[in-house]
Amino acid sequence: KIIRLTWPCLCLCYTLTLTQHRLILPRGYLIAAPSVFRAGVEEALSVTIFNAVADTHVQVQLSVKGEAVAHSHGTVRDKGTIKLKVPPGLRGQAHLKVWGNRQLTEEGYIFQNYTTVTVDSKGTAVFIQTDKPVYRPRQKGLSLACSSGLTLDISQLHYNISPTESSLCPPGIVNVSFPLSDQPVFGEWLIFVEMQGHTYNKSFEVQKYVMPKFELIIDPPRYIRDLNACEQATVHARYTFGKPVVGKLTVNMTVNGVGYYRHELGHPVVKTMDIKGSVTFDLCVREMMPVDVADHFRGTVNIWASVNSVDGGRQTMVHDSTPVHKQLIDIKYSKDTRKQFKPGLPYKGKVEVTYPDGSPADGVKVRVKAELTPKDNVYTSELTSRSGQAVFEIPSIPTAAQYVWLEVFRELVEFDVSDAFGAPKDDGHFWWPGLSSRRKRRSSVFPWHWDITKDARFAFTVRSRPERGHVHR
């Protein structure tokens, strides 16, 4: 049985090969080798012999197009490492073969395996780092290059400068500095590092003035409580080092909503004001609302804030998650409310009462009504929400019931149910999602199965019954 795994280790991907002898003793071997060999570099292969009873002579061979280009060997008892020198100039795919004690007369563990590896022509890796991404005139640049045998050159287009200071740090690391004149060439500069015939580079910029960076934070209300009143919103602008930003703030606001058949587009409102760290302004949605929106309108406030600082910097931020609902209270059944019930047994349910941002609404009166027909009432109860929930229990459902409609409603104008759009119960069991409805408000209709003793469908309906003159704040 052969299992092959690949994982990264020290920037190299290793290939594992595991086999197990079919003897009673659990003997086997494990070979870890790089999946990418570097030309001109001595690579290492790790060999492990499980439950070894004698030394094993292990040989390694690297072949390209059927021709052996490198060979090495060593003796392993339990664990060992075999070095393989990869010739320079190789590139592409190669065949790696490893075997142990191929001659049956020898002692030790007998095995043989092979895999395909990739040979990279670059036998070196160089890491180049600068202390700044952008420099100004007369500044001194610091550069760090990690490898060995480096030749470093710094240039801008056809202009070259030589490092004035160079110090050799720990082996393979070179630290250099280079000064910029008072009138350097502005734009992109390049650092070139040459090693073993290969060239590496890194870019940095030289600018006359480096703009400090700052961030914007828009702090709007959690949700719009009253469409006819103005809320407060705040914009904060601070540099990354904490200093407040001074400049000009431009705010573009509107309200967009999602309807049943089309998207509602509001009116833009633009305001311009001075800012010093932060500024608070009025957010009046009545000026932004689309025309003739329905009672079930649901949307969000979109705010685009742009700050131009006195030092010439500019940042823009967008916020579009403040909910705007024409009906302030949302009512829906909880996820743990059962979608089926048995006639003759009690039924328990739970209703979630929330504000547009999902926070619980307390002290809201909710009425629950269950009926078989408009004139056959089964259950009526009035509840008050606590911690955003209202729990009800119907003592019993008549055993002869074919359809039961459960109504949950409030005697307020700002009422809504955030589920599906349904039809009135007069349409009976012929209701299907997507059909037109004679009602203007949102409802929830769940066609539930009752397959205990009868082959029938239950319609679980949530409807609204607003009464005029009652307004919830």
C-alpha positions in Angstrom: 0.0 0.0 0.0 1.4 3.4 -1.0 0.3 6.7 0.5 1.6 10.0 -0.9 1.2 13.3 0.9 2.4 16.8 0.1 2.9 19.7 2.7 5.0 22.9 2.8 8.0 23.1 5.1 10.6 25.9 5.2 9.3 27.2 1.8 9.6 23.7 0.3 6.9 21.2 -0.5 7.8 17.7 0.6 6.4 14.4 -0.7 5.9 11.6 1.7 5.9 7.9 0.6 4.8 5.3 3.1 4.8 1.5 2.4 4.4 -1.3 4.8 5.8 -4.8 4.6 3.3 -7.7 4.6 5.2 -9.5 7.3 3.8 -9.9 10.8 6.2 -7.3 12.2 5.1 -3.8 11.2 8.1 -2.8 9.1 8.1 0.0 6.6 9.8 3.2 5.5 9.2 6.9 5.2 11.0 9.2 2.7 10.7 13.0 2.8 12.1 14.8 -0.2 11.5 18.3 -1.7 9.0 18.4 -4.5 11.0 21.3 -6.0 14.8 20.8 -6.4 17.0 23.9 -7.0 19.7 23.7 -9.6 23.2 24.0 -8.2 22.1 23.4 -4.6 22.7 20.3 -2.4 19.3 19.0 -1.4 18.6 16.8 1.6 16.3 13.7 1.7 15.1 12.3 5.0 14.9 8.5 5.3 13.2 6.6 8.2 13.2 2.8 8.5 10.5 1.5 10.9 11.5 -1.3 13.3 14.9 -1.7 11.6 16.9 -4.8 12.6 20.0 -4.0 10.6 21.6 -1.2 8.6 20.1 -0.4 5.2 22.1 0.9 2.3 20.0 3.6 0.6 20.7 5.0 -2.8 19.2 8.1 -4.5 19.3 8.9 -8.2 18.0 11.9 -10.1 17.3 11.4 -13.9 16.3 13.8 -16.6 14.9 12.3 -19.9 16.1 8.9 -18.9 19.7 10.0 -18.2 21.0 10.0 -14.6 22.3 13.5 -13.7 22.9 13.0 -10.0 23.5 10.1 -7.6 24.1 9.7 -3.9 24.0 7.0 -1.2 24.2 6.4 2.5 23.6 4.0 5.3 20.5 4.3 7.5 19.6 2.3 10.6 16.5 4.0 12.0 16.7 7.6 10.7 19.1 9.3 8.4 19.7 12.0 5.9 21.1 11.6 2.4 22.5 14.7 0.5 22.1 15.0 -3.3 24.0 17.6 -5.2 21.8 18.9 -8.1 23.9 20.0 -11.1 23.5 23.6 -12.3 21.7 24.4 -15.5 18.9 21.9 -15.0 15.2 23.0 -15.4 11.9 21.3 -15.7 10.7 17.8 -14.6 13.0 15.1 -13.3 12.7 11.5 -12.1 13.7 10.9 -8.5 14.4 7.2 -7.6 15.2 5.9 -4.1 15.9 2.3 -3.2 17.4 0.3 -0.4 19.4 -3.0 -0.4 18.4 -3.9 -3.9 20.6 -7.0 -3.8 18.7 -9.7 -1.9 21.8 -11.1 -0.4 22.4 -8.0 1.7 21.0 -7.4 5.1 18.6 -4.6 6.0 15.3 -3.5 4.6 14.5 -4.0 0.9 12.4 -1.3 -0.8 12.3 0.7 -4.0 10.2 3.8 -5.0 10.2 6.8 -7.3 8.4 10.1 -7.9 8.5 13.1 -10.2 10.0 16.4 -9.0 10.5 19.8 -10.5 13.9 21.4 -10.9 14.0 25.2 -10.6 16.8 26.8 -12.6 17.2 29.5 -9.9 19.2 27.9 -7.2 18.8 30.9 -4.9 16.1 32.9 -3.2 16.6 36.6 -2.3 14.4 38.7 0.0 14.7 42.5 -0.5 13.2 45.0 2.0 13.2 48.8 2.4 12.3 50.8 5.5 9.7 52.9 3.6 7.5 52.4 0.6 7.8 56.2 -0.3 10.8 58.5 0.2 11.2 62.3 0.1 14.2 64.3 -1.1 17.2 64.4 1.2 16.1 61.3 3.1 18.4 58.3 3.6 17.1 55.0 2.4 17.7 51.7 4.1 17.7 48.4 2.3 18.0 44.8 3.5 18.8 41.9 1.2 18.9 38.3 2.5 21.1 35.8 0.7 24.8 35.4 0.0 27.2 36.6 -2.7 25.0 39.6 -3.5 25.7 42.5 -5.9 23.3 45.4 -5.2 22.5 48.3 -7.5 19.9 51.1 -7.0 18.6 53.0 -10.1 15.9 55.2 -11.5 15.5 54.7 -15.2 19.0 55.4 -16.5 20.3 57.0 -13.3 22.4 54.9 -11.0 23.6 55.5 -7.5 25.9 53.4 -5.3 25.2 52.5 -1.7 27.4 54.6 0.6 27.3 52.3 3.6 27.3 48.5 3.5 27.5 46.2 6.4 27.6 42.4 6.4 25.2 41.1 9.0 24.8 37.5 9.9 25.7 35.1 7.0 23.5 35.7 4.0 22.2 39.2 5.0 23.4 42.5 3.6 22.3 45.8 5.0 22.9 49.0 2.9 21.9 52.6 3.0 21.7 55.2 0.2 21.1 59.0 0.5 18.8 60.9 -1.8 19.8 64.3 -3.1 17.7 67.5 -2.6 16.5 67.2 -6.2 16.1 63.5 -7.0 14.1 62.2 -9.9 10.5 61.6 -8.7 8.7 58.4 -9.5 9.5 54.7 -9.3 13.0 53.5 -8.3 14.3 50.0 -8.5 16.7 48.0 -6.3 18.5 45.3 -8.3 20.2 42.3 -6.6 22.3 40.0 -8.7 23.3 36.5 -7.4 24.7 33.5 -9.3 23.7 35.0 -12.7 20.1 35.7 -11.6 18.7 39.2 -11.0 16.0 40.1 -8.5 14.4 43.5 -8.0 12.1 45.6 -5.7 10.6 48.9 -6.3 10.0 52.0 -4.1 8.8 55.5 -4.8 10.3 59.0 -4.4 7.8 61.8 -4.1 8.1 65.5 -3.4 5.5 65.2 -0.6 4.1 62.1 1.1 0.4 62.4 2.0 -0.4 61.1 5.4 -3.1 58.5 5.5 -6.3 58.8 7.5 -9.5 56.7 8.0 -13.2 57.5 7.9 -15.8 56.0 10.2 -19.6 56.6 9.5 -21.7 56.3 12.7 -25.4 56.3 11.7 -28.4 55.4 13.9 -29.2 51.7 14.3 -32.5 52.1 12.4 -34.9 54.9 11.5 -37.5 55.2 14.3 -39.8 57.7 12.6 -39.9 58.5 8.9 -41.1 62.0 9.7 -38.4 62.9 12.2 -34.7 63.6 11.7 -32.0 61.3 13.2 -28.4 62.1 14.0 -25.4 60.7 12.1 -21.7 61.3 12.8 -18.6 61.0 10.6 -15.1 60.5 12.3 -11.9 61.3 10.4 -8.5 60.6 12.1 -5.0 60.0 10.9 -3.5 56.6 11.5 -1.3 58.1 14.2 -4.4 59.4 16.0 -4.4 63.1 15.1 -7.9 64.5 14.0 -8.3 65.4 10.3 -9.2 69.0 9.4 -10.9 69.6 6.1 -14.1 69.6 4.1 -16.7 66.9 4.4 -19.2 66.1 1.6 -22.1 63.7 2.4 -24.4 62.2 -0.3 -27.4 60.4 1.2 -30.5 58.6 -0.2 -32.9 55.8 0.7 -33.2 52.7 -1.5 -35.8 49.9 -1.0 -36.6 46.5 -2.2 -40.2 46.0 -3.3 -42.1 42.9 -4.4 -41.9 43.7 -8.1 -39.4 46.6 -8.4 -36.6 48.3 -6.6 -37.5 51.7 -5.0 -35.0 54.5 -5.7 -35.0 57.5 -3.4 -33.9 61.1 -3.8 -30.3 62.1 -3.2 -29.5 64.7 -0.5 -26.0 66.3 -0.6 -24.5 68.2 2.4 -21.1 69.9 2.7 -19.6 71.0 6.0 -16.3 71.6 7.8 -14.8 68.7 9.8 -12.3 68.7 12.6 -11.9 65.1 13.7 -15.7 64.5 13.7 -18.9 66.2 12.8 -22.6 65.4 13.4 -25.4 66.2 11.0 -29.1 65.6 10.6 -30.3 62.6 8.7 -33.9 63.2 7.5 -35.3 60.3 5.6 -38.5 62.1 4.6 -36.4 64.1 2.2 -35.0 61.0 0.6 -37.9 58.5 0.5 -39.2 57.3 -2.8 -42.5 58.5 -4.0 -45.7 56.6 -3.0 -44.1 53.7 -1.2 -46.4 50.9 0.1 -47.1 50.2 3.8 -44.7 47.2 3.6 -41.8 49.3 2.3 -38.4 48.1 3.5 -35.1 49.8 2.6 -31.8 51.1 3.8 -30.1 54.5 4.1 -27.1 54.8 1.8 -24.4 57.3 2.9 -21.4 58.3 0.9 -18.9 60.4 2.9 -15.9 62.1 1.4 -13.3 64.2 3.2 -10.7 66.5 1.6 -8.1 67.3 4.2 -6.2 70.7 4.4 -3.0 68.8 3.5 -4.4 67.6 0.2 -5.4 64.0 1.3 -8.8 62.5 0.3 -10.7 59.5 1.6 -14.2 58.2 0.8 -16.4 55.8 2.8 -19.8 54.2 2.2 -22.4 52.9 4.7 -25.6 51.2 3.5 -26.9 49.0 6.3 -29.2 51.3 8.3 -32.7 49.8 7.9 -35.7 52.0 7.0 -39.1 50.3 7.5 -42.4 52.1 7.1 -43.9 49.7 9.7 -41.7 49.8 12.7 -42.4 46.5 14.3 -41.6 43.1 12.7 -43.5 39.9 13.8 -42.6 36.4 12.7 -42.8 32.9 14.0 -39.7 31.6 15.8 -37.6 28.8 14.2 -38.6 26.4 17.0 -42.3 26.8 16.4 -43.6 23.5 15.0 -45.0 23.5 11.5 -47.6 20.7 12.2 -50.1 19.8 14.9 -52.6 17.1 15.7 -56.3 17.7 16.2 -57.4 17.2 19.7 -54.1 18.1 21.2 -52.8 21.4 22.5 -50.5 23.5 20.3 -47.7 25.8 21.5 -46.1 28.5 19.5 -43.8 31.4 19.8 -43.8 34.8 18.0 -40.7 37.0 17.7 -41.3 40.8 18.0 -38.4 42.9 16.8 -37.4 46.3 15.6 -35.9 46.7 12.1 -32.4 46.2 13.2 -33.3 42.9 14.8 -33.3 44.1 18.4 -36.1 42.8 20.7 -39.2 44.9 21.1 -40.7 44.7 24.6 -44.2 45.7 25.8 -45.8 45.3 22.4 -49.3 43.8 22.5 -49.9 40.9 20.1 -53.2 39.2 19.5 -53.4 35.6 18.5 -56.6 34.1 16.9 -57.3 30.7 15.5 -60.4 29.9 13.5 -61.8 27.2 11.2 -64.1 29.6 9.3 -64.7 33.3 9.6 -67.5 32.5 12.0 -66.0 29.5 13.8 -63.5 30.9 16.3 -61.3 28.3 18.1 -58.9 30.5 20.2 -58.3 34.1 20.9 -55.6 35.6 23.2 -53.8 38.9 23.7 -50.2 38.8 24.7 -47.5 41.3 25.6 -44.0 40.7 24.2 -41.1 40.2 26.7 -37.5 40.1 25.6 -38.8 40.3 22.0 -41.0 37.1 22.3 -44.6 36.3 22.9 -45.5 32.7 23.7 -49.1 31.3 23.2 -50.8 27.9 23.6 -54.0 26.7 21.9 -55.7 24.2 24.2 -57.1 22.0 21.5 -57.8 21.8 17.8 -61.2 20.2 16.8 -60.8 16.7 15.5 -63.0 17.5 12.5 -60.9 20.3 11.3 -59.7 20.3 7.6 -58.1 23.8 7.6 -57.0 26.0 10.5 -56.0 29.6 10.1 -53.9 31.2 12.9 -53.8 35.0 12.9 -51.2 37.0 14.7 -51.8 40.7 14.5 -51.5 44.1 16.4 -54.0 46.9 16.6 -51.4 49.3 15.2 -50.6 50.8 11.9 -46.9 50.0 12.1 -47.3 46.3 11.7 -45.6 43.8 9.4 -44.8 40.2 9.0 -41.4 39.4 7.5 -42.1 36.2 5.7 -43.9 35.4 2.4 -46.6 37.3 0.6 -49.8 35.3 0.8 -53.5 35.3 -0.1 -56.6 35.8 2.2 -58.0 32.7 3.8 -61.2 33.1 1.6 -59.1 31.6 -1.2 -58.9 28.3 0.9 -56.4 25.6 0.0 -56.0 26.8 -3.5 -53.3 29.3 -2.4 -49.8 28.9 -3.8 -46.9 31.3 -3.4 -46.6 33.8 -6.1 -50.3 34.2 -6.9 -51.8 37.6 -6.8 -53.6 38.7 -3.7 -56.5 41.0 -3.0 -54.9 42.1 0.2 -52.5 45.1 0.4 -50.6 44.0 3.4 -48.0 41.3 3.9 -48.9 37.9 5.2 -47.4 34.5 5.9 -49.1 31.3 4.8 -47.5 28.0 5.5 -49.1 24.9 3.8 -48.5 22.2 6.4 -49.1 18.5 6.0 -51.4 16.5 8.3 -50.9 12.8 7.5 -51.8 11.2 10.8 -55.4 10.2 10.1 -56.5 12.4 7.2 -55.1 13.2 3.8 -55.5 17.0 4.0 -53.4 20.2 4.1 -53.3 22.7 6.9 -52.8 26.4 6.1 -51.1 28.3 8.8 -51.8 32.0 8.1 -50.5 35.1 9.7 -52.4 38.3 8.8 -52.5 41.9 9.9 -55.5 43.7 11.2 -54.6 47.4 11.7 -57.1 49.7 13.4 -56.9 53.4 12.7 -56.2 55.8 15.4 -53.5 53.8 17.1 -49.9 54.8 16.5 -46.8 53.2 18.0 -43.8 55.3 18.9 
